[in-house]
Amino acid sequence: MSLKPVELQIALPRTTEAGKIQNGLQHRPALDQQQLAGQNVKQTEQLAQRSSEVDESAESALRDREGGGQQPGGHSAPPKPQKTETAHDAEHPYKGHRIDLSL
């Protein structure tokens, strides 16, 4: 296969372009793996940070419940007066209020 000088003028510049493209295709899987590994590390750090924040908030909620509402500093808040509501039975619409015990 012999090439004429005119054909070489076109073929030689194209070989460098083809070489760059081929090099990029060969190294693409390695670059993709590096990017995925970096994303995985970042995601793992975010999950670790997130779970520790959730644990801390859960612990503080437990401390608040166990402490009986104590404020930080050792002072407890005065207890709020609870309203005692007596349960009133609803009055029956047609029964009376008096009992007849005559026999």
Biotite code that builds the C-alpha atoms (Angstrom):
import biotite.structure as struc

atoms = struc.array([
    struc.Atom([0.000, 0.000, 0.000], chain_id="A", res_id=1, res_name="MET", atom_name="CA", element="C"),
    struc.Atom([1.794, 3.040, -1.210], chain_id="A", res_id=2, res_name="SER", atom_name="CA", element="C"),
    struc.Atom([0.715, 6.540, -0.323], chain_id="A", res_id=3, res_name="LEU", atom_name="CA", element="C"),
    struc.Atom([1.146, 9.518, -2.615], chain_id="A", res_id=4, res_name="LYS", atom_name="CA", element="C"),
    struc.Atom([2.533, 12.786, -1.209], chain_id="A", res_id=5, res_name="PRO", atom_name="CA", element="C"),
    struc.Atom([-0.870, 14.446, -1.481], chain_id="A", res_id=6, res_name="VAL", atom_name="CA", element="C"),
    struc.Atom([-2.475, 11.699, 0.589], chain_id="A", res_id=7, res_name="GLU", atom_name="CA", element="C"),
    struc.Atom([0.268, 12.029, 3.225], chain_id="A", res_id=8, res_name="LEU", atom_name="CA", element="C"),
    struc.Atom([-0.512, 15.735, 3.618], chain_id="A", res_id=9, res_name="GLN", atom_name="CA", element="C"),
    struc.Atom([-3.998, 14.797, 4.770], chain_id="A", res_id=10, res_name="ILE", atom_name="CA", element="C"),
    struc.Atom([-3.171, 11.574, 6.636], chain_id="A", res_id=11, res_name="ALA", atom_name="CA", element="C"),
    struc.Atom([-0.366, 12.802, 8.924], chain_id="A", res_id=12, res_name="LEU", atom_name="CA", element="C"),
    struc.Atom([-2.293, 15.584, 10.733], chain_id="A", res_id=13, res_name="PRO", atom_name="CA", element="C"),
    struc.Atom([-5.178, 13.189, 11.194], chain_id="A", res_id=14, res_name="ARG", atom_name="CA", element="C"),
    struc.Atom([-2.988, 10.614, 12.930], chain_id="A", res_id=15, res_name="THR", atom_name="CA", element="C"),
    struc.Atom([-2.144, 13.028, 15.757], chain_id="A", res_id=16, res_name="THR", atom_name="CA", element="C"),
    struc.Atom([-5.839, 13.775, 16.237], chain_id="A", res_id=17, res_name="GLU", atom_name="CA", element="C"),
    struc.Atom([-6.632, 10.072, 16.234], chain_id="A", res_id=18, res_name="ALA", atom_name="CA", element="C"),
    struc.Atom([-3.826, 9.481, 18.737], chain_id="A", res_id=19, res_name="GLY", atom_name="CA", element="C"),
    struc.Atom([-5.290, 12.058, 21.141], chain_id="A", res_id=20, res_name="LYS", atom_name="CA", element="C"),
    struc.Atom([-8.744, 10.584, 20.819], chain_id="A", res_id=21, res_name="ILE", atom_name="CA", element="C"),
    struc.Atom([-7.444, 7.052, 21.365], chain_id="A", res_id=22, res_name="GLN", atom_name="CA", element="C"),
    struc.Atom([-5.425, 8.151, 24.402], chain_id="A", res_id=23, res_name="ASN", atom_name="CA", element="C"),
    struc.Atom([-8.520, 9.788, 25.904], chain_id="A", res_id=24, res_name="GLY", atom_name="CA", element="C"),
    struc.Atom([-10.589, 6.648, 25.315], chain_id="A", res_id=25, res_name="LEU", atom_name="CA", element="C"),
    struc.Atom([-7.949, 4.447, 26.960], chain_id="A", res_id=26, res_name="GLN", atom_name="CA", element="C"),
    struc.Atom([-7.697, 6.621, 30.083], chain_id="A", res_id=27, res_name="HIS", atom_name="CA", element="C"),
    struc.Atom([-11.397, 7.389, 30.450], chain_id="A", res_id=28, res_name="ARG", atom_name="CA", element="C"),
    struc.Atom([-12.282, 4.326, 32.600], chain_id="A", res_id=29, res_name="PRO", atom_name="CA", element="C"),
    struc.Atom([-9.501, 5.154, 35.058], chain_id="A", res_id=30, res_name="ALA", atom_name="CA", element="C"),
    struc.Atom([-10.644, 8.782, 35.295], chain_id="A", res_id=31, res_name="LEU", atom_name="CA", element="C"),
    struc.Atom([-14.238, 7.698, 35.779], chain_id="A", res_id=32, res_name="ASP", atom_name="CA", element="C"),
    struc.Atom([-13.197, 5.369, 38.601], chain_id="A", res_id=33, res_name="GLN", atom_name="CA", element="C"),
    struc.Atom([-11.244, 8.167, 40.289], chain_id="A", res_id=34, res_name="GLN", atom_name="CA", element="C"),
    struc.Atom([-14.228, 10.506, 40.113], chain_id="A", res_id=35, res_name="GLN", atom_name="CA", element="C"),
    struc.Atom([-16.561, 7.850, 41.493], chain_id="A", res_id=36, res_name="LEU", atom_name="CA", element="C"),
    struc.Atom([-14.143, 7.098, 44.317], chain_id="A", res_id=37, res_name="ALA", atom_name="CA", element="C"),
    struc.Atom([-13.972, 10.804, 45.201], chain_id="A", res_id=38, res_name="GLY", atom_name="CA", element="C"),
    struc.Atom([-17.762, 11.080, 45.193], chain_id="A", res_id=39, res_name="GLN", atom_name="CA", element="C"),
    struc.Atom([-18.015, 7.959, 47.351], chain_id="A", res_id=40, res_name="ASN", atom_name="CA", element="C"),
    struc.Atom([-15.592, 9.360, 49.924], chain_id="A", res_id=41, res_name="VAL", atom_name="CA", element="C"),
    struc.Atom([-17.472, 12.676, 50.034], chain_id="A", res_id=42, res_name="LYS", atom_name="CA", element="C"),
    struc.Atom([-20.822, 10.911, 50.415], chain_id="A", res_id=43, res_name="GLN", atom_name="CA", element="C"),
    struc.Atom([-19.461, 8.696, 53.197], chain_id="A", res_id=44, res_name="THR", atom_name="CA", element="C"),
    struc.Atom([-18.207, 11.752, 55.092], chain_id="A", res_id=45, res_name="GLU", atom_name="CA", element="C"),
    struc.Atom([-21.582, 13.451, 54.729], chain_id="A", res_id=46, res_name="GLN", atom_name="CA", element="C"),
    struc.Atom([-23.412, 10.373, 56.004], chain_id="A", res_id=47, res_name="LEU", atom_name="CA", element="C"),
    struc.Atom([-21.044, 10.058, 58.954], chain_id="A", res_id=48, res_name="ALA", atom_name="CA", element="C"),
    struc.Atom([-21.540, 13.720, 59.829], chain_id="A", res_id=49, res_name="GLN", atom_name="CA", element="C"),
    struc.Atom([-25.292, 13.443, 59.418], chain_id="A", res_id=50, res_name="ARG", atom_name="CA", element="C"),
    struc.Atom([-25.654, 10.356, 61.606], chain_id="A", res_id=51, res_name="SER", atom_name="CA", element="C"),
    struc.Atom([-23.600, 11.904, 64.407], chain_id="A", res_id=52, res_name="SER", atom_name="CA", element="C"),
    struc.Atom([-25.800, 15.012, 64.312], chain_id="A", res_id=53, res_name="GLU", atom_name="CA", element="C"),
    struc.Atom([-28.909, 12.853, 64.549], chain_id="A", res_id=54, res_name="VAL", atom_name="CA", element="C"),
    struc.Atom([-27.423, 10.921, 67.482], chain_id="A", res_id=55, res_name="ASP", atom_name="CA", element="C"),
    struc.Atom([-26.551, 14.143, 69.281], chain_id="A", res_id=56, res_name="GLU", atom_name="CA", element="C"),
    struc.Atom([-30.042, 15.551, 68.868], chain_id="A", res_id=57, res_name="SER", atom_name="CA", element="C"),
    struc.Atom([-31.591, 12.286, 70.067], chain_id="A", res_id=58, res_name="ALA", atom_name="CA", element="C"),
    struc.Atom([-29.345, 12.282, 73.141], chain_id="A", res_id=59, res_name="GLU", atom_name="CA", element="C"),
    struc.Atom([-30.273, 15.853, 73.980], chain_id="A", res_id=60, res_name="SER", atom_name="CA", element="C"),
    struc.Atom([-33.973, 14.994, 73.715], chain_id="A", res_id=61, res_name="ALA", atom_name="CA", element="C"),
    struc.Atom([-33.444, 12.077, 76.105], chain_id="A", res_id=62, res_name="LEU", atom_name="CA", element="C"),
    struc.Atom([-31.537, 14.277, 78.522], chain_id="A", res_id=63, res_name="ARG", atom_name="CA", element="C"),
    struc.Atom([-34.358, 16.795, 78.505], chain_id="A", res_id=64, res_name="ASP", atom_name="CA", element="C"),
    struc.Atom([-36.918, 14.115, 79.298], chain_id="A", res_id=65, res_name="ARG", atom_name="CA", element="C"),
    struc.Atom([-34.835, 12.469, 82.029], chain_id="A", res_id=66, res_name="GLU", atom_name="CA", element="C"),
    struc.Atom([-33.888, 15.764, 83.647], chain_id="A", res_id=67, res_name="GLY", atom_name="CA", element="C"),
    struc.Atom([-37.475, 16.584, 84.418], chain_id="A", res_id=68, res_name="GLY", atom_name="CA", element="C"),
    struc.Atom([-37.307, 19.845, 82.523], chain_id="A", res_id=69, res_name="GLY", atom_name="CA", element="C"),
    struc.Atom([-34.239, 21.207, 84.270], chain_id="A", res_id=70, res_name="GLN", atom_name="CA", element="C"),
    struc.Atom([-32.587, 24.110, 82.585], chain_id="A", res_id=71, res_name="GLN", atom_name="CA", element="C"),
    struc.Atom([-28.850, 24.076, 81.935], chain_id="A", res_id=72, res_name="PRO", atom_name="CA", element="C"),
    struc.Atom([-27.235, 25.684, 84.931], chain_id="A", res_id=73, res_name="GLY", atom_name="CA", element="C"),
    struc.Atom([-28.900, 23.544, 87.550], chain_id="A", res_id=74, res_name="GLY", atom_name="CA", element="C"),
    struc.Atom([-31.984, 25.738, 88.027], chain_id="A", res_id=75, res_name="HIS", atom_name="CA", element="C"),
    struc.Atom([-35.282, 24.065, 87.583], chain_id="A", res_id=76, res_name="SER", atom_name="CA", element="C"),
    struc.Atom([-38.212, 25.949, 86.208], chain_id="A", res_id=77, res_name="ALA", atom_name="CA", element="C"),
    struc.Atom([-41.102, 26.472, 88.630], chain_id="A", res_id=78, res_name="PRO", atom_name="CA", element="C"),
    struc.Atom([-43.807, 23.906, 88.013], chain_id="A", res_id=79, res_name="PRO", atom_name="CA", element="C"),
    struc.Atom([-46.692, 25.219, 85.989], chain_id="A", res_id=80, res_name="LYS", atom_name="CA", element="C"),
    struc.Atom([-50.028, 25.053, 87.764], chain_id="A", res_id=81, res_name="PRO", atom_name="CA", element="C"),
    struc.Atom([-52.180, 22.403, 86.220], chain_id="A", res_id=82, res_name="GLN", atom_name="CA", element="C"),
    struc.Atom([-55.822, 23.130, 85.762], chain_id="A", res_id=83, res_name="LYS", atom_name="CA", element="C"),
    struc.Atom([-57.968, 20.444, 87.262], chain_id="A", res_id=84, res_name="THR", atom_name="CA", element="C"),
    struc.Atom([-61.060, 19.995, 85.210], chain_id="A", res_id=85, res_name="GLU", atom_name="CA", element="C"),
    struc.Atom([-63.785, 17.931, 86.758], chain_id="A", res_id=86, res_name="THR", atom_name="CA", element="C"),
    struc.Atom([-65.579, 15.707, 84.364], chain_id="A", res_id=87, res_name="ALA", atom_name="CA", element="C"),
    struc.Atom([-69.236, 16.693, 84.213], chain_id="A", res_id=88, res_name="HIS", atom_name="CA", element="C"),
    struc.Atom([-71.586, 14.101, 82.886], chain_id="A", res_id=89, res_name="ASP", atom_name="CA", element="C"),
    struc.Atom([-73.930, 15.447, 80.316], chain_id="A", res_id=90, res_name="ALA", atom_name="CA", element="C"),
    struc.Atom([-77.445, 15.853, 81.652], chain_id="A", res_id=91, res_name="GLU", atom_name="CA", element="C"),
    struc.Atom([-79.950, 13.480, 80.235], chain_id="A", res_id=92, res_name="HIS", atom_name="CA", element="C"),
    struc.Atom([-82.560, 15.296, 78.156], chain_id="A", res_id=93, res_name="PRO", atom_name="CA", element="C"),
    struc.Atom([-85.722, 13.649, 79.590], chain_id="A", res_id=94, res_name="TYR", atom_name="CA", element="C"),
    struc.Atom([-84.788, 12.107, 82.931], chain_id="A", res_id=95, res_name="LYS", atom_name="CA", element="C"),
    struc.Atom([-85.488, 14.125, 86.017], chain_id="A", res_id=96, res_name="GLY", atom_name="CA", element="C"),
    struc.Atom([-83.255, 15.199, 88.852], chain_id="A", res_id=97, res_name="HIS", atom_name="CA", element="C"),
    struc.Atom([-85.325, 13.781, 91.734], chain_id="A", res_id=98, res_name="ARG", atom_name="CA", element="C"),
    struc.Atom([-85.860, 10.234, 92.838], chain_id="A", res_id=99, res_name="ILE", atom_name="CA", element="C"),
    struc.Atom([-89.298, 9.133, 94.087], chain_id="A", res_id=100, res_name="ASP", atom_name="CA", element="C"),
    struc.Atom([-88.870, 6.491, 96.802], chain_id="A", res_id=101, res_name="LEU", atom_name="CA", element="C"),
    struc.Atom([-92.462, 6.169, 97.950], chain_id="A", res_id=102, res_name="SER", atom_name="CA", element="C"),
    struc.Atom([-93.781, 2.641, 98.248], chain_id="A", res_id=103, res_name="LEU", atom_name="CA", element="C"),
])
